[in-house]
Amino acid sequence: MQETPIEHLVLRGLVRKLIAKDLISTDDLRAILLEAAVHQDVVGGQQTPQAARTAVEEDLLPAFLGPPSS
């Protein structure tokens, strides 16, 4: 099991609280994460838009929103 730094846990908790209080929407969060992912440095330059979208939808958004409710 990989340990997550406390800063990441605090940030996730804060984002979840903001969404729960309707201060930001999941679309707002998606846009913020996409902007960050596009500008993430990878070997050879910036992330491609499609790779950034995939990273947001498959990895980042679920990490911030938590597991889907049943």
Biotite code that builds the C-alpha atoms (Angstrom):
import biotite.structure as struc

atoms = struc.array([
    struc.Atom([0.000, 0.000, 0.000], chain_id="A", res_id=1, res_name="MET", atom_name="CA", element="C"),
    struc.Atom([1.380, 3.365, -1.031], chain_id="A", res_id=2, res_name="GLN", atom_name="CA", element="C"),
    struc.Atom([1.289, 6.069, 1.619], chain_id="A", res_id=3, res_name="GLU", atom_name="CA", element="C"),
    struc.Atom([-0.263, 9.407, 0.716], chain_id="A", res_id=4, res_name="THR", atom_name="CA", element="C"),
    struc.Atom([1.340, 12.592, 2.037], chain_id="A", res_id=5, res_name="PRO", atom_name="CA", element="C"),
    struc.Atom([-0.801, 14.485, 4.553], chain_id="A", res_id=6, res_name="ILE", atom_name="CA", element="C"),
    struc.Atom([-1.053, 17.464, 2.178], chain_id="A", res_id=7, res_name="GLU", atom_name="CA", element="C"),
    struc.Atom([-2.837, 15.309, -0.395], chain_id="A", res_id=8, res_name="HIS", atom_name="CA", element="C"),
    struc.Atom([-5.272, 13.990, 2.194], chain_id="A", res_id=9, res_name="LEU", atom_name="CA", element="C"),
    struc.Atom([-6.051, 17.500, 3.430], chain_id="A", res_id=10, res_name="VAL", atom_name="CA", element="C"),
    struc.Atom([-6.557, 18.786, -0.113], chain_id="A", res_id=11, res_name="LEU", atom_name="CA", element="C"),
    struc.Atom([-8.900, 15.908, -0.977], chain_id="A", res_id=12, res_name="ARG", atom_name="CA", element="C"),
    struc.Atom([-10.889, 16.493, 2.201], chain_id="A", res_id=13, res_name="GLY", atom_name="CA", element="C"),
    struc.Atom([-11.161, 20.204, 1.479], chain_id="A", res_id=14, res_name="LEU", atom_name="CA", element="C"),
    struc.Atom([-12.352, 19.617, -2.080], chain_id="A", res_id=15, res_name="VAL", atom_name="CA", element="C"),
    struc.Atom([-14.947, 17.088, -0.899], chain_id="A", res_id=16, res_name="ARG", atom_name="CA", element="C"),
    struc.Atom([-16.250, 19.597, 1.685], chain_id="A", res_id=17, res_name="LYS", atom_name="CA", element="C"),
    struc.Atom([-16.500, 22.358, -0.941], chain_id="A", res_id=18, res_name="LEU", atom_name="CA", element="C"),
    struc.Atom([-18.474, 20.064, -3.239], chain_id="A", res_id=19, res_name="ILE", atom_name="CA", element="C"),
    struc.Atom([-20.721, 18.866, -0.397], chain_id="A", res_id=20, res_name="ALA", atom_name="CA", element="C"),
    struc.Atom([-21.526, 22.490, 0.474], chain_id="A", res_id=21, res_name="LYS", atom_name="CA", element="C"),
    struc.Atom([-22.159, 23.305, -3.220], chain_id="A", res_id=22, res_name="ASP", atom_name="CA", element="C"),
    struc.Atom([-19.366, 25.873, -3.237], chain_id="A", res_id=23, res_name="LEU", atom_name="CA", element="C"),
    struc.Atom([-17.816, 24.229, -6.286], chain_id="A", res_id=24, res_name="ILE", atom_name="CA", element="C"),
    struc.Atom([-19.333, 21.751, -8.702], chain_id="A", res_id=25, res_name="SER", atom_name="CA", element="C"),
    struc.Atom([-17.838, 18.570, -10.046], chain_id="A", res_id=26, res_name="THR", atom_name="CA", element="C"),
    struc.Atom([-17.607, 20.368, -13.400], chain_id="A", res_id=27, res_name="ASP", atom_name="CA", element="C"),
    struc.Atom([-15.549, 23.119, -11.696], chain_id="A", res_id=28, res_name="ASP", atom_name="CA", element="C"),
    struc.Atom([-13.278, 20.479, -10.197], chain_id="A", res_id=29, res_name="LEU", atom_name="CA", element="C"),
    struc.Atom([-12.947, 18.712, -13.547], chain_id="A", res_id=30, res_name="ARG", atom_name="CA", element="C"),
    struc.Atom([-11.920, 22.012, -15.208], chain_id="A", res_id=31, res_name="ALA", atom_name="CA", element="C"),
    struc.Atom([-9.361, 22.773, -12.479], chain_id="A", res_id=32, res_name="ILE", atom_name="CA", element="C"),
    struc.Atom([-7.865, 19.293, -12.706], chain_id="A", res_id=33, res_name="LEU", atom_name="CA", element="C"),
    struc.Atom([-7.776, 19.392, -16.513], chain_id="A", res_id=34, res_name="LEU", atom_name="CA", element="C"),
    struc.Atom([-5.953, 22.732, -16.480], chain_id="A", res_id=35, res_name="GLU", atom_name="CA", element="C"),
    struc.Atom([-3.368, 21.307, -14.074], chain_id="A", res_id=36, res_name="ALA", atom_name="CA", element="C"),
    struc.Atom([-3.021, 18.039, -16.004], chain_id="A", res_id=37, res_name="ALA", atom_name="CA", element="C"),
    struc.Atom([-2.481, 19.766, -19.352], chain_id="A", res_id=38, res_name="VAL", atom_name="CA", element="C"),
    struc.Atom([0.416, 21.758, -17.899], chain_id="A", res_id=39, res_name="HIS", atom_name="CA", element="C"),
    struc.Atom([1.973, 18.796, -16.111], chain_id="A", res_id=40, res_name="GLN", atom_name="CA", element="C"),
    struc.Atom([5.494, 18.190, -17.355], chain_id="A", res_id=41, res_name="ASP", atom_name="CA", element="C"),
    struc.Atom([6.085, 14.759, -18.797], chain_id="A", res_id=42, res_name="VAL", atom_name="CA", element="C"),
    struc.Atom([9.117, 13.415, -20.603], chain_id="A", res_id=43, res_name="VAL", atom_name="CA", element="C"),
    struc.Atom([9.407, 15.407, -23.809], chain_id="A", res_id=44, res_name="GLY", atom_name="CA", element="C"),
    struc.Atom([7.116, 18.301, -22.844], chain_id="A", res_id=45, res_name="GLY", atom_name="CA", element="C"),
    struc.Atom([3.570, 18.967, -21.738], chain_id="A", res_id=46, res_name="GLN", atom_name="CA", element="C"),
    struc.Atom([0.807, 16.411, -21.515], chain_id="A", res_id=47, res_name="GLN", atom_name="CA", element="C"),
    struc.Atom([-1.356, 16.107, -24.657], chain_id="A", res_id=48, res_name="THR", atom_name="CA", element="C"),
    struc.Atom([-4.963, 17.280, -24.208], chain_id="A", res_id=49, res_name="PRO", atom_name="CA", element="C"),
    struc.Atom([-6.325, 13.739, -24.703], chain_id="A", res_id=50, res_name="GLN", atom_name="CA", element="C"),
    struc.Atom([-3.861, 12.222, -22.229], chain_id="A", res_id=51, res_name="ALA", atom_name="CA", element="C"),
    struc.Atom([-4.734, 14.970, -19.733], chain_id="A", res_id=52, res_name="ALA", atom_name="CA", element="C"),
    struc.Atom([-8.483, 14.274, -20.115], chain_id="A", res_id=53, res_name="ARG", atom_name="CA", element="C"),
    struc.Atom([-7.879, 10.560, -19.598], chain_id="A", res_id=54, res_name="THR", atom_name="CA", element="C"),
    struc.Atom([-5.794, 11.208, -16.482], chain_id="A", res_id=55, res_name="ALA", atom_name="CA", element="C"),
    struc.Atom([-8.508, 13.478, -15.063], chain_id="A", res_id=56, res_name="VAL", atom_name="CA", element="C"),
    struc.Atom([-11.410, 11.100, -15.753], chain_id="A", res_id=57, res_name="GLU", atom_name="CA", element="C"),
    struc.Atom([-9.682, 7.850, -14.771], chain_id="A", res_id=58, res_name="GLU", atom_name="CA", element="C"),
    struc.Atom([-7.328, 8.897, -11.974], chain_id="A", res_id=59, res_name="ASP", atom_name="CA", element="C"),
    struc.Atom([-7.656, 12.425, -10.632], chain_id="A", res_id=60, res_name="LEU", atom_name="CA", element="C"),
    struc.Atom([-11.411, 12.965, -10.471], chain_id="A", res_id=61, res_name="LEU", atom_name="CA", element="C"),
    struc.Atom([-12.094, 9.651, -8.688], chain_id="A", res_id=62, res_name="PRO", atom_name="CA", element="C"),
    struc.Atom([-9.265, 10.408, -6.242], chain_id="A", res_id=63, res_name="ALA", atom_name="CA", element="C"),
    struc.Atom([-10.891, 13.704, -5.275], chain_id="A", res_id=64, res_name="PHE", atom_name="CA", element="C"),
    struc.Atom([-14.517, 12.609, -5.337], chain_id="A", res_id=65, res_name="LEU", atom_name="CA", element="C"),
    struc.Atom([-14.034, 9.302, -3.598], chain_id="A", res_id=66, res_name="GLY", atom_name="CA", element="C"),
    struc.Atom([-15.617, 5.993, -4.517], chain_id="A", res_id=67, res_name="PRO", atom_name="CA", element="C"),
    struc.Atom([-18.939, 6.150, -6.394], chain_id="A", res_id=68, res_name="PRO", atom_name="CA", element="C"),
    struc.Atom([-22.051, 5.897, -4.228], chain_id="A", res_id=69, res_name="SER", atom_name="CA", element="C"),
    struc.Atom([-24.196, 2.822, -4.760], chain_id="A", res_id=70, res_name="SER", atom_name="CA", element="C"),
])
